[in-house]
Structures are given as C-alpha cells and as structure tokens.
C-alpha cells in the first residue's frame, strides 16, 4: 500500500507490534489506579498494528471464523441500541457507557484483522501476565505482613487488603494465572527449567488466593479445579492426579482457616453478613446484605420492564427510585447497582437484550467446538462466575481483562503466517 511506510508493511514487525501492544494492555491492568491511560494506549497500538496488517496483507489476514469477532462486536451494538431509551438529561451517562464499552468494538476488530500470532508470542504473553500477577501478589503480601493486625481487623469489617488492581478483579486474574501456569506446564511448551518456577508460582498463587480471601476468586479457583477433575477422570482416565486435586480442594480451605487470619475472618464476616440479610438497615454497613437488596431492587424493576429494560443510561435513577419506594430505611449512599452482570443487563436491556448478549458473548466458545481450547474455557468459566456476583463488564479493568484473554485464546485457534508444529496456547 503506497500510503504506508515500508516498515509498516512488514508482516513480522506488525505481529511484534501487536504482541507488544497486548503486553502494554496487560501492564495497564495493574497500573490503572495511577496510569489510567496505559490500557487505552495498548488498545490503540493494537488497532493500528492490525489495521496496517490488514491494509498491507489483505490476502493473508482472513480469519478461520470471522463470525466470532462480529459476534463480540454485537455486545457493543447492543449498548448503542439502548441509547434509544435514554431519557432527557442522561445523555452524558449514555456516552460514558459507549466509551466504556468501546473495547467490545476495537479489540475484536483488531483480532479479526490479525493472523494467528506466533505461538511463542502467545506463550510469552501468558508468561508476562503470570509474572505481573505474581509481582502484584508479592507486593500485596508484603503490605499485609507490614500491617498484619490492622488488615486482619479490616476483614471483620467487610474490607480487604489493598491490591493492584482492585481486589475483586485481581482475584479473577490470580485464578487465570494459575490456570495458564498449569496449561503451559502440562503442554510442555517451555524448557524444563521453567517447569519448577511455574509450579512454585502456581502453588504460591493458590495459597495467596486463600489469604486474599475474595469470594469471587475462590469460587472461580474451585470451579476450575472441579472442571479439571471431571476432565481428568472422564477424558484422561488419570484418577491419581484427579484424586490429588480433590484432596487438595478439601485440605487447603481447612488449612487456610487455621493458618490465614484473613481467610478465617472473612468466613466469620460472611456468616455475620448472611445472618443480617432480613435486617434492612444492615444494607447500610454490610456488603453482602447490600448486594442482596440490590438484587431485590433489580427484580422489582425487571418485573416492571421485562422486555426492553429501562435503558442503560437510566439505570441509576431507576434503581434510586426503587430503593426509595421499597426500602426507605436504606440510606442513599448505600444504594448500589445490582452486583450481577445478568441482572444488570436485565434492568438495562430487558429479557430481549440479555438473550442477545448471551448469544453474542458466548457464541465464540460454541463456534470453535470441537477444538480443544483449555484457556478459552477457563476464561469463560472465570468470567461467567464473576457475572453471578459482580457487574464485571461495567468496569474498564474487568471488561478489558475478560475480553483480552478470550481473544488471545481465539487467536491461538487462527493459522499463523508460518506453519507451526508445537501446540499453540488457546
């Protein structure tokens, strides 16, 4: 293409730039609190690299299954369509949502234009992410040890030790890092000297997950362990390893309860939270109680607007009105949006919108069947379980993490420019 400089027509260079941009996005997930623009820089860089590749190599940039990328873009289109319901005075909130959801347009488009990245790049990106999670977990652990008594007390007050990024999203990343480490070791795609390092990293992160004691993270970790057991028993007939994992699932929580005050205090705090669910005023001070009432508020709104919802930009005022009507004892600063992605979308888009979201978001995982894609399955499990207790896609870090690793796993299914014999991370 004449309008592109020669160096931007080099397919190998453009693939390196794309992989580098993915690395910048990953780093940005951990620096978001003090360098919010870094993930956006990575996303823009990825789009530029993919666009240049598409313009200069149109014949070699055809995807094996382009429909999966268009499907994910459908989530962005759903957000745009909801703008038709935006009430007067909430236009700024609508456009804020559009900007937030832009990765659902830009990232699938970039990966649609790219070929399969070299397997070694995909391996290195997963290793980079594991390393970033490890460094962040070590920093969090060090802070905990320096403020041991104070943080232990915080866990009795529904608070968590500081992490980068925030503890809910970070706990999901820890689970993915554990899954990626297990997959990389089991597929033997790394030199033997790396195996011990990754096993030690995985062991530390499993223990750290229990010390951090975030319910979302523990739920996803044990769900993946359960899936691994099923796979080992029914597909691999490897009963020994399955039994070891099952035994660890029983032993580690018990040991954590004895060893980690954070885990024990979180367990006690959860029990206390659950015991206060019927006390409406407890929603002002207890996080779990607050979530329960956010679900009740959401269900009331859904009953009134079952098909099309209230519109994404109108959620906050609709929720506030429902709180005032149904639960006047809950203070205004304790109003929270429904901490469940599906309920959030039911309120915003109604039943029709949620059906479209489910089809668009999960179709890629169905389309590549029967190809074996452990990292794609792991990410879908992690993200889906997080949807049950959080509105994961309403936060930039949660959305970017969810989408990036789904797309990297899908890219592992694409054909690289140079044929490869070894297994590709997917």
C-alpha positions as CSV (number, residue, x, y, z in Angstrom):
1,X,0.0,0.0,0.0
2,X,1.6,3.2,-1.1
3,X,0.3,5.3,1.7
4,X,2.0,3.2,4.3
5,X,5.8,3.4,5.0
6,X,7.7,0.3,4.1
7,X,8.3,-0.7,7.8
8,X,4.6,-0.7,8.4
9,X,4.1,-3.2,5.6
10,X,6.4,-5.8,7.2
11,X,4.1,-8.6,8.5
12,X,6.6,-9.9,11.0
13,X,7.2,-6.4,12.5
14,X,3.4,-5.8,12.7
15,X,2.9,-9.0,14.6
16,X,5.6,-8.0,17.0
17,X,3.9,-4.6,17.5
18,X,0.5,-6.3,18.0
19,X,2.0,-8.6,20.7
20,X,3.8,-5.7,22.3
21,X,0.5,-3.8,22.4
22,X,-1.2,-6.7,24.1
23,X,1.6,-6.7,26.7
24,X,1.0,-2.9,27.3
25,X,-2.7,-3.6,27.8
26,X,-1.8,-6.3,30.4
27,X,0.6,-3.9,32.2
28,X,-2.1,-1.3,32.1
29,X,-4.5,-3.5,34.1
30,X,-2.1,-3.3,37.0
31,X,-1.3,0.4,36.7
32,X,-4.9,1.6,36.2
33,X,-5.2,3.4,39.5
34,X,-2.3,5.8,38.8
35,X,-1.8,5.5,35.0
36,X,-5.3,5.1,33.6
37,X,-4.4,5.8,30.0
38,X,-2.0,2.8,29.6
39,X,-4.6,0.2,28.7
40,X,-6.0,2.7,26.1
41,X,-2.5,3.2,24.7
42,X,-2.2,-0.5,24.3
43,X,-5.6,-0.9,22.6
44,X,-4.9,1.9,20.2
45,X,-1.5,0.4,19.4
46,X,-3.1,-3.0,18.7
47,X,-5.7,-1.5,16.4
48,X,-3.0,0.4,14.5
49,X,-0.8,-2.7,14.1
50,X,-3.9,-4.8,13.0
51,X,-5.1,-2.0,10.6
52,X,-1.7,-1.8,9.0
53,X,-1.5,-5.5,8.6
54,X,-5.0,-5.6,7.1
55,X,-4.1,-2.8,4.6
56,X,-0.8,-4.3,3.6
57,X,-1.5,-8.0,3.7
58,X,-5.2,-8.3,2.7
59,X,-4.9,-11.8,1.3
60,X,-3.3,-13.3,4.4
61,X,-5.5,-11.7,7.0
62,X,-8.6,-13.8,6.6
63,X,-9.8,-15.4,9.8
64,X,-10.9,-19.0,10.1
65,X,-14.1,-17.9,11.8
66,X,-14.7,-14.2,11.4
67,X,-18.2,-14.6,12.7
68,X,-16.9,-15.0,16.3
69,X,-15.4,-11.5,16.2
70,X,-18.5,-9.9,14.7
71,X,-20.5,-11.7,17.5
72,X,-18.5,-10.0,20.2
73,X,-18.9,-6.7,18.4
74,X,-22.6,-7.3,18.8
75,X,-22.3,-6.5,22.5
76,X,-21.2,-3.0,21.6
77,X,-24.1,-2.7,19.2
78,X,-26.4,-3.7,22.0
79,X,-25.1,-0.8,24.1
80,X,-25.6,1.6,21.2
81,X,-29.1,0.4,20.6
82,X,-30.0,1.1,24.3
83,X,-29.4,4.8,23.6
84,X,-32.8,5.0,22.1
85,X,-34.2,4.7,25.6
86,X,-32.0,7.4,27.1
87,X,-34.1,9.9,29.0
88,X,-33.5,13.7,28.8
89,X,-30.7,14.8,31.0
90,X,-28.8,11.4,30.9
91,X,-27.0,11.8,27.6
92,X,-23.7,12.2,29.3
93,X,-24.2,8.9,31.1
94,X,-25.1,7.2,27.8
95,X,-21.9,8.4,26.1
96,X,-19.8,7.4,29.2
97,X,-21.2,3.9,28.7
98,X,-20.4,4.0,25.0
99,X,-16.8,4.9,25.7
100,X,-16.5,2.2,28.4
101,X,-17.8,-0.5,26.0
102,X,-15.5,0.6,23.1
103,X,-13.2,-2.4,23.7
104,X,-16.0,-4.6,22.5
105,X,-15.7,-2.9,19.1
106,X,-12.0,-2.2,18.9
107,X,-10.4,-5.4,20.3
108,X,-12.5,-7.9,18.3
109,X,-11.9,-5.8,15.1
110,X,-8.2,-5.8,15.7
111,X,-8.0,-9.6,16.2
112,X,-10.2,-10.1,13.2
113,X,-7.6,-8.3,11.1
114,X,-4.6,-10.1,12.6
115,X,-3.4,-13.6,11.6
116,X,-2.6,-16.1,14.3
117,X,0.2,-14.6,16.3
118,X,3.3,-16.9,16.5
119,X,2.9,-19.5,19.3
120,X,6.0,-18.2,21.1
121,X,4.4,-14.7,21.3
122,X,1.2,-16.2,22.9
123,X,3.3,-18.2,25.3
124,X,5.3,-15.1,26.3
125,X,2.2,-13.0,26.8
126,X,0.8,-15.6,29.2
127,X,4.1,-15.7,31.0
128,X,4.1,-11.9,31.2
129,X,0.7,-12.0,32.7
130,X,1.6,-14.7,35.2
131,X,4.7,-12.6,36.1
132,X,2.6,-9.4,36.6
133,X,0.1,-11.2,38.8
134,X,3.0,-12.7,40.8
135,X,4.7,-9.3,41.4
136,X,1.4,-7.7,42.4
137,X,0.6,-10.6,44.8
138,X,4.0,-10.4,46.4
139,X,3.6,-6.7,46.9
140,X,0.2,-7.2,48.4
141,X,1.6,-9.9,50.7
142,X,4.4,-7.6,51.8
143,X,2.0,-4.9,52.7
144,X,-0.2,-7.3,54.6
145,X,2.8,-8.5,56.7
146,X,3.7,-4.9,57.5
147,X,0.2,-4.1,58.6
148,X,-0.8,-7.6,59.9
149,X,-3.1,-6.7,62.8
150,X,-4.8,-3.8,61.1
151,X,-5.6,-5.7,57.9
152,X,-6.9,-8.8,59.9
153,X,-9.3,-6.4,61.6
154,X,-10.4,-5.0,58.3
155,X,-11.6,-8.4,57.2
156,X,-14.1,-8.4,60.1
157,X,-15.4,-5.2,58.7
158,X,-16.1,-6.4,55.1
159,X,-12.9,-4.8,53.8
160,X,-9.9,-6.4,52.0
161,X,-6.2,-5.8,51.9
162,X,-5.0,-3.4,49.1
163,X,-4.2,-4.9,45.7
164,X,-3.4,-3.6,42.3
165,X,-5.8,-3.7,40.5
166,X,-8.8,-3.8,42.9
167,X,-9.2,-7.0,44.9
168,X,-12.3,-8.3,43.0
169,X,-10.8,-8.1,39.6
170,X,-7.3,-9.1,40.9
171,X,-8.7,-12.3,42.4
172,X,-10.0,-13.3,39.0
173,X,-6.6,-12.6,37.4
174,X,-5.0,-14.8,40.1
175,X,-7.2,-17.7,39.1
176,X,-6.5,-17.2,35.4
177,X,-2.7,-17.0,36.1
178,X,-3.0,-20.3,38.0
179,X,-4.8,-21.9,35.0
180,X,-2.4,-20.5,32.5
181,X,0.6,-21.8,34.5
182,X,-0.9,-25.3,34.7
183,X,-1.7,-25.4,31.0
184,X,1.8,-24.2,30.0
185,X,3.5,-26.8,32.1
186,X,1.2,-29.6,31.2
187,X,1.6,-28.9,27.5
188,X,5.4,-28.9,27.9
189,X,5.9,-25.8,25.6
190,X,8.6,-24.4,27.9
191,X,12.1,-25.6,28.7
192,X,12.2,-27.9,31.7
193,X,13.9,-25.4,33.9
194,X,10.8,-23.3,33.7
195,X,8.5,-26.0,35.0
196,X,9.7,-25.8,38.6
197,X,9.4,-22.0,38.5
198,X,5.8,-22.2,37.2
199,X,4.8,-24.9,39.7
200,X,6.1,-22.8,42.6
201,X,4.4,-19.7,41.2
202,X,1.1,-21.7,40.9
203,X,1.4,-23.0,44.5
204,X,2.1,-19.5,45.9
205,X,-0.8,-18.0,43.9
206,X,-3.2,-20.7,45.2
207,X,-2.2,-20.0,48.7
208,X,-2.3,-16.3,48.1
209,X,-5.9,-16.6,46.8
210,X,-6.9,-18.1,50.1
211,X,-5.0,-15.4,52.1
212,X,-6.7,-12.7,50.0
213,X,-10.0,-14.5,50.7
214,X,-12.1,-12.8,48.0
215,X,-15.2,-14.8,47.4
216,X,-15.2,-14.3,43.6
217,X,-11.6,-15.5,43.3
218,X,-12.1,-18.6,45.5
219,X,-15.3,-19.5,43.6
220,X,-13.6,-19.4,40.2
221,X,-10.5,-21.3,41.5
222,X,-12.5,-24.2,42.9
223,X,-14.8,-24.2,39.9
224,X,-11.8,-24.7,37.6
225,X,-10.4,-27.4,39.9
226,X,-13.7,-29.2,39.7
227,X,-13.7,-29.0,35.9
228,X,-10.1,-30.3,35.9
229,X,-11.2,-33.3,37.9
230,X,-14.0,-34.1,35.6
231,X,-11.7,-33.8,32.6
232,X,-9.0,-36.0,34.2
233,X,-11.5,-38.7,35.2
234,X,-13.7,-38.9,32.1
235,X,-11.3,-37.9,29.3
236,X,-7.8,-38.7,30.5
237,X,-8.6,-41.6,32.9
238,X,-6.0,-40.1,35.2
239,X,-7.5,-41.0,38.5
240,X,-4.4,-40.4,40.5
241,X,-4.0,-36.7,39.6
242,X,-7.7,-36.2,39.9
243,X,-7.6,-37.6,43.4
244,X,-4.7,-35.3,44.4
245,X,-6.6,-32.3,43.2
246,X,-9.8,-33.4,45.0
247,X,-7.8,-34.0,48.2
248,X,-6.3,-30.5,47.9
249,X,-9.7,-29.0,47.4
250,X,-10.7,-30.4,50.8
251,X,-7.4,-29.8,52.6
252,X,-6.4,-26.3,51.6
253,X,-9.6,-24.5,52.9
254,X,-9.2,-26.2,56.2
255,X,-5.5,-25.4,56.4
256,X,-6.2,-21.8,55.3
257,X,-8.8,-21.4,58.1
258,X,-6.2,-22.3,60.6
259,X,-3.2,-20.6,59.0
260,X,-4.6,-17.3,57.5
261,X,-6.4,-14.9,59.8
262,X,-7.8,-13.1,56.7
263,X,-9.4,-16.3,55.5
264,X,-10.9,-17.1,58.9
265,X,-12.1,-13.5,59.5
266,X,-13.7,-13.4,56.0
267,X,-15.5,-16.6,56.8
268,X,-16.8,-15.2,60.0
269,X,-17.7,-11.9,58.4
270,X,-19.6,-13.7,55.7
271,X,-21.5,-15.7,58.3
272,X,-22.4,-12.5,60.1
273,X,-23.4,-10.8,56.9
274,X,-25.8,-13.7,56.0
275,X,-27.4,-13.5,59.4
276,X,-28.3,-9.9,58.9
277,X,-30.0,-10.2,55.5
278,X,-33.5,-9.8,56.8
279,X,-32.5,-6.6,58.7
280,X,-32.9,-4.0,56.0
281,X,-30.8,-1.3,57.7
282,X,-27.8,-3.7,57.7
283,X,-27.6,-2.9,53.9
284,X,-26.1,0.4,55.0
285,X,-23.0,-1.3,56.5
286,X,-22.7,-4.9,55.3
287,X,-21.6,-5.5,51.8
288,X,-23.2,-8.9,51.3
289,X,-26.5,-7.6,52.7
290,X,-26.3,-4.7,50.4
291,X,-25.9,-7.0,47.4
292,X,-28.9,-9.0,48.3
293,X,-31.0,-5.8,48.4
294,X,-29.6,-4.7,45.1
295,X,-30.8,-8.0,43.6
296,X,-34.3,-7.4,45.1
297,X,-34.4,-3.9,43.7
298,X,-33.3,-5.2,40.3
299,X,-36.0,-7.8,40.3
300,X,-38.7,-5.2,41.0
301,X,-37.5,-3.1,38.1
302,X,-37.3,-6.1,35.8
303,X,-40.9,-7.0,36.7
304,X,-42.0,-3.6,35.6
305,X,-39.8,-3.5,32.4
306,X,-39.4,-7.2,31.4
307,X,-38.8,-7.0,27.7
308,X,-36.7,-3.9,27.0
309,X,-35.5,-2.8,30.4
310,X,-35.1,0.9,31.4
311,X,-32.1,1.7,29.1
312,X,-28.5,1.6,30.2
313,X,-28.1,5.3,30.8
314,X,-31.2,5.3,33.1
315,X,-30.2,2.6,35.5
316,X,-29.0,4.7,38.3
317,X,-32.1,6.9,38.7
318,X,-34.4,3.8,38.2
319,X,-32.5,2.0,41.0
320,X,-32.6,5.0,43.3
321,X,-36.4,5.4,42.8
322,X,-36.9,1.7,43.6
323,X,-34.8,1.9,46.7
324,X,-36.8,4.9,47.9
325,X,-40.1,3.1,47.2
326,X,-39.3,-0.4,48.5
327,X,-36.6,0.1,51.1
328,X,-36.7,3.7,52.6
329,X,-34.6,2.5,55.6
330,X,-31.5,2.1,53.3
331,X,-29.5,5.3,53.1
332,X,-28.9,6.9,49.7
333,X,-25.1,6.4,49.9
334,X,-25.7,2.7,50.3
335,X,-27.7,2.4,47.0
336,X,-25.8,0.1,44.7
337,X,-26.4,-1.2,41.2
338,X,-27.2,-4.9,41.0
339,X,-23.9,-6.8,41.6
340,X,-24.8,-9.4,38.9
341,X,-24.0,-8.9,35.3
342,X,-27.1,-10.7,34.0
343,X,-29.4,-8.8,36.4
344,X,-27.7,-5.6,35.4
345,X,-28.4,-6.3,31.8
346,X,-31.9,-7.4,32.5
347,X,-32.5,-4.0,34.1
348,X,-30.7,-2.1,31.3
349,X,-31.8,-4.1,28.2
350,X,-34.7,-6.4,29.4
351,X,-35.1,-10.0,28.5
352,X,-34.6,-9.5,24.8
353,X,-31.3,-7.7,25.4
354,X,-30.0,-10.3,27.7
355,X,-30.8,-13.0,25.2
356,X,-28.9,-11.1,22.6
357,X,-26.0,-10.6,24.9
358,X,-25.8,-14.3,25.8
359,X,-25.8,-15.3,22.2
360,X,-23.2,-12.6,21.2
361,X,-20.8,-13.2,24.1
362,X,-20.9,-17.0,24.3
363,X,-21.1,-17.8,20.6
364,X,-17.3,-17.8,20.1
365,X,-16.9,-20.5,22.7
366,X,-19.5,-22.6,20.9
367,X,-18.3,-21.9,17.4
368,X,-14.8,-23.3,17.8
369,X,-16.1,-26.6,19.2
370,X,-14.8,-29.4,19.0
371,X,-11.3,-27.8,19.1
372,X,-9.6,-28.3,22.4
373,X,-9.2,-24.8,24.0
374,X,-8.4,-25.0,27.7
375,X,-7.5,-21.3,28.2
376,X,-10.7,-20.2,26.4
377,X,-12.8,-22.5,28.5
378,X,-11.0,-21.4,31.7
379,X,-11.6,-17.7,30.9
380,X,-15.3,-18.3,30.1
381,X,-15.7,-20.1,33.4
382,X,-13.9,-17.3,35.3
383,X,-15.8,-14.5,33.7
384,X,-19.2,-16.2,33.8
385,X,-18.9,-17.0,37.5
386,X,-17.8,-13.4,38.2
387,X,-21.0,-12.3,36.4
388,X,-23.0,-14.0,39.1
389,X,-21.6,-11.8,41.9
390,X,-20.3,-8.7,40.0
391,X,-21.1,-6.4,37.1
392,X,-17.7,-7.3,35.7
393,X,-18.2,-5.6,32.3
394,X,-19.1,-2.2,33.8
395,X,-15.5,-1.6,35.0
396,X,-12.7,-0.9,32.5
397,X,-10.3,-3.3,34.1
398,X,-12.9,-6.1,34.4
399,X,-14.0,-5.6,30.8
400,X,-10.5,-5.4,29.3
401,X,-9.3,-8.4,31.2
402,X,-12.3,-10.5,30.3
403,X,-12.2,-9.7,26.6
404,X,-8.5,-9.6,26.0
405,X,-7.9,-13.2,27.2
406,X,-10.9,-14.5,25.3
407,X,-9.5,-13.0,22.2
408,X,-5.9,-14.2,22.8
409,X,-7.3,-17.8,23.2
410,X,-9.3,-17.4,20.0
411,X,-6.2,-16.1,18.2
412,X,-4.5,-19.3,19.3
413,X,-7.0,-21.1,17.0
414,X,-6.1,-19.0,14.0
415,X,-3.5,-20.1,11.4
416,X,-0.1,-18.3,11.9
417,X,1.8,-16.9,8.9
418,X,4.5,-19.5,9.3
419,X,3.1,-23.1,10.0
420,X,4.0,-24.3,13.5
421,X,4.3,-27.8,14.8
422,X,4.1,-27.1,18.5
423,X,0.9,-26.6,20.5
424,X,-0.4,-23.0,20.4
425,X,-1.9,-21.5,23.7
426,X,-5.6,-21.3,23.2
